[in-house]
Amino acid sequence: MLPPVEMDEEWATVVPDEAVMRPGVEHLCARLGLAGASLTRFTEGSQPVYAVGDEHVLKLFPAAADRDGVTEGSVLAHIQGRLPVPTPRVRDFGPYENGWQYVLMSRLPGENLAHAWDLVPRGHRERLVTEIGETLAVLHSLDPGPLADVVGPGDWGAFLDRRAAGAVAQQRARGLPAAWLEQLPDFLASVPLPRAPHPALLHTEVMRQHFLVDPDGWRLTGFFDFEPAMIGDRAYDFVGVGLFVTRGDPHLLTRLTGAYGQTFEPSALLAYTLLHVYSDLPWYLRELGAPSDGTLLSLAEAWFGTA
């Protein structure tokens, strides 16, 4: 069985160590009726994830992240077969031992879109972002009510308050230079964000890394990784869109939002970027660059402006 993992030190010792992980994974697979199936661990992702044979994927969550396992299993079951792009079909999910949670799901075909992107012709890129926009529109139209007891944050306004209170400290810890840090409080105070938006089911990390694509025709074949899902303002999902899908390309963002059916103010999307649970502004600046005037208003337009 898998040992308890409740602290960062235990995580660093246990989760990367296949000599520890694999016997537990094999034991769990046998319990799930998959004894003897080949196991191949994926190298990416924050949680341990294994291909089980050719048809299944097993994702594991230690006690330190057990709520993420409940979220992922519940959300995948809720959206199964309801989006334009396939999502993993849940075969089973629940508690294992020592606080671990698991989700056993179907394996989706295709290559990771982030890895394939440089090979995608421009016209196909436009169609792919159109598909992403259409998929988000359907996701956000689903009733999240049945998930309200397992998917947070509950009070959206209180969530924004907590994130705003720690925003400067979080970016300082990430190494953001003082010239940017000093702008954050006034910028966040100047951007009106809804405290009680119409609730939408959010993926929260809409990135090329979380889509699969078939290179033969360049069509999306999968959308995955719903462990950080939330219920809240749909604009929050467009942080990942602007940073990791369209990456500051106004024409691609225009194409995507056109398919989605709504645009958002660049300042609101940058505010949500700063308030995002995993916000790391120095990283985004290294990836996407910044306008020469060094202001947050210009940065919002550069990353989230449309054509």
C-alpha positions as CSV (number, residue, x, y, z in Angstrom):
1,M,0.0,0.0,0.0
2,L,1.0,3.6,-0.3
3,P,2.4,5.4,2.8
4,P,0.8,8.5,4.3
5,V,1.7,11.8,2.6
6,E,0.4,14.8,4.6
7,M,3.4,17.1,4.7
8,D,5.7,18.6,2.1
9,E,8.6,16.6,3.3
10,E,6.7,13.4,2.9
11,W,5.6,14.4,-0.5
12,A,9.2,15.1,-1.6
13,T,10.3,11.7,-0.3
14,V,7.4,9.5,-1.4
15,V,5.8,10.8,-4.6
16,P,8.9,10.9,-6.9
17,D,10.1,7.5,-5.7
18,E,8.9,4.7,-7.9
19,A,10.3,2.1,-5.6
20,V,7.7,3.3,-3.1
21,M,4.9,4.3,-5.4
22,R,4.8,1.3,-7.8
23,P,4.0,-1.5,-5.4
24,G,1.1,0.6,-4.0
25,V,-0.2,1.4,-7.5
26,E,0.0,-2.3,-8.5
27,H,-1.9,-3.2,-5.3
28,L,-4.6,-0.6,-6.2
29,C,-4.8,-1.8,-9.8
30,A,-5.4,-5.3,-8.6
31,R,-8.2,-4.1,-6.3
32,L,-9.7,-2.4,-9.4
33,G,-9.6,-5.5,-11.5
34,L,-6.5,-4.6,-13.5
35,A,-3.9,-6.9,-12.0
36,G,-1.0,-7.5,-14.3
37,A,-1.7,-4.5,-16.6
38,S,1.3,-2.6,-17.7
39,L,2.1,0.6,-15.8
40,T,3.7,3.7,-17.4
41,R,4.1,6.8,-15.3
42,F,3.6,10.1,-17.0
43,T,6.4,12.5,-16.5
44,E,4.3,15.7,-16.4
45,G,1.8,16.9,-13.8
46,S,1.8,17.7,-10.1
47,Q,0.1,14.4,-9.1
48,P,1.4,10.9,-9.8
49,V,-0.4,9.6,-12.9
50,Y,-0.1,6.3,-14.7
51,A,-1.2,4.8,-18.0
52,V,-2.7,1.4,-17.1
53,G,-2.5,-0.7,-20.2
54,D,-3.6,1.0,-23.3
55,E,-7.1,2.0,-22.2
56,H,-6.9,3.5,-18.7
57,V,-5.3,6.2,-16.7
58,L,-4.9,6.1,-12.9
59,K,-4.4,9.4,-11.1
60,L,-3.5,9.4,-7.4
61,F,-3.8,12.1,-4.8
62,P,-2.1,11.9,-1.4
63,A,-3.9,13.0,1.8
64,A,-2.3,16.5,1.4
65,A,-4.3,16.9,-1.9
66,D,-7.2,14.5,-1.2
67,R,-9.9,17.1,-1.9
68,D,-8.4,17.5,-5.4
69,G,-9.1,13.9,-6.1
70,V,-12.7,14.2,-5.0
71,T,-13.1,17.3,-7.2
72,E,-11.6,15.7,-10.2
73,G,-13.7,12.5,-10.0
74,S,-16.9,14.4,-9.3
75,V,-16.4,17.0,-12.1
76,L,-15.4,14.4,-14.7
77,A,-18.5,12.4,-13.9
78,H,-20.7,15.5,-14.1
79,I,-19.4,16.6,-17.5
80,Q,-19.0,13.2,-19.1
81,G,-20.2,13.2,-22.7
82,R,-21.5,16.8,-22.4
83,L,-18.7,18.8,-24.0
84,P,-17.8,19.2,-27.7
85,V,-14.3,17.9,-26.9
86,P,-13.9,14.5,-25.2
87,T,-13.0,14.4,-21.6
88,P,-11.8,11.3,-19.7
89,R,-14.6,8.9,-18.8
90,V,-14.6,8.0,-15.1
91,R,-14.3,4.2,-14.5
92,D,-14.0,4.5,-10.7
93,F,-12.9,7.0,-8.1
94,G,-12.7,7.2,-4.3
95,P,-10.5,6.6,-1.3
96,Y,-7.7,4.1,-1.3
97,E,-5.6,3.8,1.9
98,N,-3.7,6.1,4.3
99,G,-5.7,9.1,3.0
100,W,-5.0,8.6,-0.7
101,Q,-7.7,9.2,-3.3
102,Y,-7.7,7.9,-6.8
103,V,-9.5,8.5,-10.1
104,L,-9.5,5.7,-12.7
105,M,-10.4,7.0,-16.1
106,S,-10.3,6.3,-19.8
107,R,-7.2,7.2,-21.7
108,L,-7.8,9.8,-24.5
109,P,-6.0,9.5,-27.8
110,G,-3.8,12.2,-29.3
111,E,-0.7,14.3,-28.7
112,N,-0.3,17.1,-26.2
113,L,-1.3,20.3,-27.9
114,A,1.6,22.2,-26.1
115,H,4.1,19.8,-27.6
116,A,2.6,19.9,-31.0
117,W,1.8,23.6,-31.3
118,D,4.9,24.7,-33.3
119,L,3.9,22.2,-36.0
120,V,0.3,23.4,-36.3
121,P,-0.3,25.5,-39.5
122,R,-1.8,29.0,-38.8
123,G,-5.2,28.2,-40.3
124,H,-5.5,25.1,-38.1
125,R,-4.4,27.1,-35.0
126,E,-7.4,29.3,-35.6
127,R,-9.7,26.4,-35.9
128,L,-8.3,24.8,-32.7
129,V,-8.8,28.0,-30.7
130,T,-12.3,28.1,-32.1
131,E,-12.9,24.6,-30.7
132,I,-11.5,25.7,-27.4
133,G,-13.8,28.7,-27.3
134,E,-16.9,26.5,-28.1
135,T,-15.9,24.0,-25.5
136,L,-15.6,26.6,-22.8
137,A,-19.0,28.1,-23.7
138,V,-20.6,24.7,-23.2
139,L,-18.6,24.0,-19.9
140,H,-19.7,27.4,-18.5
141,S,-23.3,26.8,-19.5
142,L,-23.6,23.6,-17.4
143,D,-25.5,23.8,-14.1
144,P,-22.8,23.6,-11.4
145,G,-25.3,23.1,-8.7
146,P,-24.9,19.4,-8.3
147,L,-21.2,20.0,-7.6
148,A,-21.6,22.8,-5.0
149,D,-20.9,20.5,-2.1
150,V,-17.5,19.3,-3.4
151,V,-16.3,22.2,-5.6
152,G,-15.3,25.5,-4.0
153,P,-14.8,28.2,-3.2
154,G,-18.4,28.8,-2.1
155,D,-18.5,32.6,-1.5
156,W,-16.8,34.2,-4.5
157,G,-16.6,37.6,-3.0
158,A,-14.8,36.2,0.1
159,F,-12.5,34.3,-2.2
160,L,-11.5,37.5,-4.0
161,D,-10.9,39.3,-0.7
162,R,-8.6,36.5,0.5
163,R,-6.7,36.5,-2.8
164,A,-6.4,40.3,-2.8
165,A,-5.1,40.4,0.7
166,G,-2.2,38.1,-0.2
167,A,-1.5,39.2,-3.7
168,V,1.5,41.4,-3.1
169,A,3.1,38.9,-0.7
170,Q,2.6,36.1,-3.2
171,Q,4.2,38.0,-6.1
172,R,7.0,39.3,-3.9
173,A,7.7,35.7,-2.9
174,R,7.8,34.8,-6.6
175,G,10.5,37.5,-7.2
176,L,8.4,40.3,-8.8
177,P,10.5,43.5,-9.0
178,A,9.5,46.5,-6.9
179,A,8.4,48.6,-9.9
180,W,5.6,46.1,-10.6
181,L,4.8,45.3,-6.9
182,E,4.1,48.9,-6.1
183,Q,1.4,49.1,-8.8
184,L,-0.6,46.0,-7.6
185,P,-2.8,47.5,-4.8
186,D,-4.0,50.5,-6.7
187,F,-4.6,48.4,-9.9
188,L,-6.6,45.8,-8.1
189,A,-8.6,48.4,-6.3
190,S,-9.5,50.1,-9.6
191,V,-10.9,47.0,-11.3
192,P,-14.5,46.1,-10.5
193,L,-14.9,42.3,-10.3
194,P,-18.3,40.7,-9.6
195,R,-18.6,39.5,-6.0
196,A,-21.6,37.3,-6.8
197,P,-21.4,36.3,-10.5
198,H,-23.7,33.9,-12.2
199,P,-22.0,30.7,-11.1
200,A,-20.1,28.8,-13.8
201,L,-18.1,25.6,-13.6
202,L,-14.5,26.6,-14.2
203,H,-11.6,24.4,-15.3
204,T,-9.2,27.2,-14.0
205,E,-6.1,26.0,-15.9
206,V,-7.2,26.3,-19.6
207,M,-3.8,25.7,-21.2
208,R,-2.5,24.1,-24.3
209,Q,-0.9,21.5,-22.0
210,H,-4.4,20.3,-21.0
211,F,-5.7,19.5,-24.6
212,L,-4.9,16.6,-26.9
213,V,-4.8,16.9,-30.6
214,D,-4.8,14.6,-33.6
215,P,-2.0,15.7,-36.0
216,D,-3.8,14.0,-38.9
217,G,-6.2,16.9,-39.5
218,W,-5.4,18.9,-36.3
219,R,-8.6,18.3,-34.4
220,L,-8.9,18.3,-30.6
221,T,-9.2,14.8,-29.2
222,G,-9.2,15.5,-25.5
223,F,-9.6,18.0,-22.6
224,F,-8.3,16.9,-19.2
225,D,-7.0,17.8,-15.7
226,F,-10.0,19.0,-13.8
227,E,-8.5,18.7,-10.3
228,P,-8.3,22.5,-9.7
229,A,-11.9,23.1,-10.9
230,M,-13.9,25.8,-9.2
231,I,-17.4,27.4,-9.4
232,G,-17.2,31.1,-10.0
233,D,-16.9,33.9,-12.5
234,R,-16.4,32.6,-16.1
235,A,-13.9,35.3,-16.8
236,Y,-11.5,33.6,-14.3
237,D,-11.0,30.8,-16.9
238,F,-9.7,33.3,-19.5
239,V,-6.5,33.9,-17.4
240,G,-5.2,30.6,-18.7
241,V,-6.6,31.2,-22.2
242,G,-4.7,34.5,-22.6
243,L,-1.5,33.3,-21.0
244,F,-1.2,29.7,-22.2
245,V,-3.5,29.3,-25.2
246,T,-3.4,32.5,-27.3
247,R,-0.3,33.8,-25.5
248,G,-0.8,37.5,-26.2
249,D,-1.9,37.0,-29.8
250,P,-4.9,39.3,-30.2
251,H,-6.1,37.7,-33.4
252,L,-6.2,34.2,-31.8
253,L,-7.9,35.6,-28.7
254,T,-10.5,37.4,-30.9
255,R,-11.1,34.1,-32.7
256,L,-11.5,32.2,-29.5
257,T,-13.8,34.7,-27.7
258,G,-15.9,35.0,-30.9
259,A,-16.5,31.3,-30.7
260,Y,-17.2,31.6,-27.0
261,G,-19.7,34.4,-27.6
262,Q,-18.3,37.0,-25.1
263,T,-15.3,39.2,-24.6
264,F,-13.9,40.4,-21.3
265,E,-12.2,43.6,-20.3
266,P,-8.4,43.2,-20.4
267,S,-8.0,44.9,-17.0
268,A,-10.5,42.4,-15.5
269,L,-8.5,39.5,-16.9
270,L,-5.2,40.9,-15.6
271,A,-6.8,41.4,-12.2
272,Y,-7.9,37.8,-12.2
273,T,-4.4,36.9,-13.3
274,L,-3.0,38.5,-10.1
275,L,-5.7,36.9,-7.9
276,H,-5.4,33.4,-9.4
277,V,-4.6,30.7,-7.0
278,Y,-1.4,29.8,-8.8
279,S,-0.5,33.3,-9.9
280,D,3.2,33.8,-10.8
281,L,3.6,37.2,-12.6
282,P,7.4,37.0,-12.9
283,W,7.0,33.7,-14.8
284,Y,4.4,35.2,-17.1
285,L,6.6,38.2,-17.8
286,R,9.5,35.9,-18.8
287,E,7.2,33.9,-21.1
288,L,5.3,36.7,-22.8
289,G,7.3,39.9,-22.2
290,A,5.9,43.3,-21.2
291,P,5.3,46.7,-22.9
292,S,8.0,49.2,-22.7
293,D,6.1,51.6,-20.4
294,G,6.0,49.0,-17.6
295,T,2.4,49.6,-16.5
296,L,-0.2,47.1,-15.5
297,L,-2.8,48.8,-17.8
298,S,-0.5,48.3,-20.8
299,L,0.3,44.8,-19.7
300,A,-3.4,44.0,-19.6
301,E,-3.9,45.1,-23.1
302,A,-0.8,43.3,-24.4
303,W,-1.8,40.0,-23.0
304,F,-5.6,40.1,-23.1
305,G,-6.5,42.7,-25.8
306,T,-8.4,41.5,-28.9
307,A,-7.9,42.6,-32.5
